[in-house]
Amino acid sequence: MASLFDRVAKLARDPRTQQMVNKAAVKAKEVANDPKNRARIEQGRAKVQAEIAKRRGGGSGGTGGPGATPTPGGPAPR
């Protein structure tokens, strides 16, 4: 009985599999180069970076938290 790795290697060498992978790669490049999708990708990247910065305790884009500076006219600090 062939091991799982042997079966995956055989599948990877199959010309039909290679053709499907190449077709998917071409489609992915087309989708990535579409201006609408590039804007969506950029927005998502910015959200992820802001969340990472917030969790690390620095950066901008936070909604305020324990160390946030109060805004004038805002609620009094506790």
N, C-alpha and C positions, 0 to 999 in steps of 0.2 A: 504494500500500500504506500502510495506516494505521500510525503509529508506535505503539510500545508504550504511551506515555503516553496517546495517543488511545484506545486499546483499554481501558486501565484506567479512564479517565474515562467512557467509554461504559458500562462495566460498573457503575461507581459510580452512574450515573444510572438504571440499570435498576430498576424498581419491585420486581422479585423479589429483587434483591440487597439493596435497602433493607429489605425485609421480613425477610430472613434476618438482617441485621445487627441490626435492632431486636429480633427474637426472641432472638438470642444475648445481647444486652445485658440483656434482662429476665431471662433464665436466669442470667446472671453475677451480677446483683444478688441473686437468690434464693439462690444458692449462697454468696455473700459474707455474707449476713445470717444464715445457719444458724449457731447457736451452736457446733456441733462444728467447722465449717470455720473460724469466726472464731478458735477456740482454736488450730487447726493453723496458721493464717496468723500469729498472734501468736508461736507457738513458732518458726516459720521466720524471722520478722523478727528475733527475739531472737538466733537463731543467726547470722544474717548480720551483725547489728550487732556481736556479740562477735568474730566472725572479722575484721571490718574493724578493730576496735579493737586486736586482737592484732597484726595485720599492720602497723598504724601505730606499734606499740610502746607502746601505753598501754591504758588501760581494764582491765576485769576479765574473767573468764571464760577466761583462758588456762590451758594445761595445764603451764605452766612452760617455761622456755627458758633461754637463756644468761644472762639477767639476772634470773632468778627467785630469790626469797629462799628459802633452804633451810628446811625445816620441822624442828622439834626431833625428834631421833631418826631423821631421814632420812639419806640418803647424804651423806657428807662432800663439800664442794665440791672441785673439781679445781684 
